[in-house]
Amino acid sequence: MSDFPTDIFKEPAEIDVNTLANLGPLRRMAGVWEGRRGLDVKPKADGPRKQAFVERMELQPIDPVTNGPQLFYGLRYHTHVTKPDQVKTYHEQVGYWLWEPATGTIIHTLAIPRGQIAMASGTASADASSFELVARREAEDFGIRSNPFLEHAFRTVEFRIKVTINDDGTWGYDEDTVMMIRGQEEPFHHTDRNLLAKVAEPTSNPLAR
């Protein structure tokens, strides 16, 4: 039996348009960030390989979003990663961080230019300083989709990200992308982590300006 309301079209009567004031645990992630302590452990033919990286991440508030009675506040983000002292893009990613105050749900969407998308979810309190989100390939709602070659050769079966927000204003993440690589029996844990420091404040969402 569903926990959703019977009226699936009726939107909330009053919505605070100030997204920055309603982001729950995501509030301290808003802004522009840089990290120079990134570590990527990726698969290669001869085994795992470590790669240091530097990162710039921008997270800006969007206007409140409704799905009928459902209400989200969120951050639109763009991540750009390079190897140290290089200009060429090593990794790029776009998506949203969403907070649903009514249920304490956090949603993280991601899209990368390898032909892959994912949507991870978890729950937390509004004042949480750490939380973990998960996406699984077999899920019907939050899940993972990849282009045919990645499904053939590097099938992602689970994505997990843990965020920790620190008292000094920094925040960090640990990611674990679990892959089944063609020709290998055991799953490979492709991990990434970094610590980010703020370099610029966020810009208020359009309705709140």
C-alpha positions in Angstrom: 0.0 0.0 0.0 1.4 3.4 -1.0 2.2 6.2 1.5 1.5 8.8 -1.1 -1.6 11.0 -0.9 -4.8 10.2 -2.8 -4.7 13.5 -4.6 -1.6 13.2 -6.8 -2.1 16.6 -8.5 -2.6 19.0 -5.5 0.6 21.0 -4.9 1.6 22.4 -1.5 -0.3 25.5 -0.5 2.6 27.5 0.7 6.2 27.2 -0.6 9.1 29.2 0.7 11.0 30.3 -2.4 14.3 30.8 -0.5 16.1 27.5 -1.5 19.2 28.2 0.6 17.1 28.4 3.7 15.5 25.0 3.0 18.2 22.7 1.9 18.5 20.7 5.1 21.9 18.8 5.2 22.8 20.1 1.8 22.9 23.8 2.9 26.6 23.7 3.8 27.5 22.2 0.4 26.2 25.2 -1.6 28.8 27.3 -3.3 32.0 26.8 -5.4 34.6 24.4 -4.1 38.1 23.2 -4.9 39.9 20.0 -3.9 43.5 19.1 -4.4 43.7 15.9 -2.5 41.6 13.7 -4.8 42.5 10.0 -5.2 41.0 7.8 -7.9 41.5 4.0 -7.9 40.5 2.7 -11.4 40.6 -0.6 -13.3 43.3 -1.3 -15.8 44.3 -4.5 -17.7 47.1 -5.1 -15.3 45.1 -4.4 -12.1 44.0 -1.4 -10.0 45.8 1.9 -10.7 45.9 5.0 -8.4 45.6 8.5 -9.8 45.8 11.8 -7.9 43.4 14.5 -9.2 42.3 18.1 -8.6 38.7 19.2 -8.7 36.5 22.2 -9.0 32.8 21.7 -8.1 30.0 24.3 -8.4 26.7 23.8 -6.5 24.1 26.4 -7.1 20.5 26.6 -5.6 17.6 26.0 -8.0 14.0 27.2 -7.5 11.7 24.8 -5.5 10.4 21.9 -7.6 7.1 20.1 -7.1 5.7 16.8 -8.3 2.1 17.3 -7.3 2.3 17.2 -3.5 6.0 16.4 -3.5 8.4 19.2 -2.8 12.1 19.3 -3.5 14.8 21.9 -2.7 18.0 21.4 -4.6 21.4 22.3 -5.9 22.5 22.0 -9.5 26.1 21.0 -9.8 29.0 20.7 -12.2 32.2 18.9 -11.4 35.4 19.3 -13.4 38.4 17.2 -12.7 42.0 17.2 -14.0 45.2 15.5 -13.2 47.6 17.7 -11.3 49.3 20.4 -13.4 47.2 19.4 -16.5 44.5 21.2 -18.4 42.9 18.2 -20.2 39.6 17.0 -18.6 40.1 13.8 -16.6 36.5 13.6 -15.4 33.4 15.7 -15.8 30.0 15.3 -14.2 26.7 17.2 -14.0 23.4 16.7 -12.0 21.4 17.6 -9.0 21.5 17.2 -5.2 17.9 17.2 -4.0 16.3 17.4 -0.5 12.7 16.5 0.3 11.9 18.0 3.7 8.7 16.0 4.2 10.5 12.6 4.2 14.2 13.5 4.9 15.2 12.0 1.6 18.3 13.1 -0.3 18.7 12.3 -4.0 21.9 12.6 -6.0 21.7 12.4 -9.8 24.7 12.2 -12.0 25.5 12.1 -15.7 28.9 11.6 -17.2 30.0 11.9 -20.9 30.7 8.2 -21.1 27.1 7.5 -21.8 26.1 6.7 -18.2 23.6 8.1 -15.7 22.7 7.2 -12.1 20.4 8.3 -9.3 21.3 7.5 -5.7 19.1 8.0 -2.6 19.3 7.9 1.2 17.7 9.6 4.2 19.1 12.0 6.8 18.0 14.5 9.4 17.9 18.2 8.4 21.0 18.9 10.5 23.0 15.8 9.6 26.7 16.3 9.0 27.1 13.0 7.2 25.0 10.8 5.0 25.3 7.9 2.5 23.4 7.4 -0.7 23.1 4.3 -2.9 22.0 3.4 -6.4 21.7 -0.1 -7.7 21.5 -1.3 -11.2 18.5 -3.6 -10.6 16.3 -0.9 -9.0 13.1 0.1 -10.6 13.1 3.7 -9.2 16.6 4.9 -8.1 19.1 3.1 -10.4 21.9 3.1 -13.0 21.8 3.1 -16.8 24.7 2.7 -19.1 25.4 2.6 -22.9 25.7 -0.9 -24.5 29.5 -1.1 -24.4 29.7 -0.3 -20.7 27.0 -2.9 -20.1 29.1 -5.4 -22.0 32.6 -4.6 -20.7 32.3 -2.6 -17.5 28.9 -3.2 -16.0 28.2 -0.9 -13.0 26.0 -2.8 -10.5 26.1 -0.4 -7.5 27.1 3.2 -6.8 27.6 4.5 -3.3 28.6 7.9 -2.0 29.2 9.0 1.5 29.4 12.7 2.3 31.0 14.2 5.5 30.6 17.9 6.3 33.3 19.2 8.6 33.2 21.8 11.4 36.0 23.8 9.6 33.7 24.5 6.6 35.2 21.8 4.3 33.4 18.8 3.1 34.5 15.5 1.6 33.1 12.5 -0.2 34.0 8.8 -0.6 32.6 7.1 -3.6 32.5 3.4 -4.4 31.4 2.3 -7.9 31.1 -1.5 -8.0 31.7 -2.9 -11.5 31.7 -6.3 -13.1 34.5 -6.2 -15.7 34.3 -8.7 -18.6 36.7 -11.6 -18.1 36.9 -11.1 -14.3 34.9 -13.1 -11.8 35.2 -10.7 -8.8 33.6 -7.3 -8.7 35.9 -4.3 -9.0 35.6 -1.4 -6.5 36.3 1.8 -8.5 36.8 4.3 -5.7 37.1 8.1 -5.6 37.6 10.5 -2.7 38.4 14.2 -2.1 38.3 17.0 0.4 36.8 20.3 -0.8 37.3 23.8 0.4 35.0 26.7 -0.5 36.3 29.4 -2.9 33.1 31.3 -3.5 29.6 31.7 -2.0 26.5 30.4 -3.8 24.2 32.6 -5.9 20.6 32.8 -4.6 18.0 30.9 -6.7 16.1 33.1 -9.2 12.8 33.4 -7.2 14.7 34.4 -4.0 16.6 37.2 -5.6 
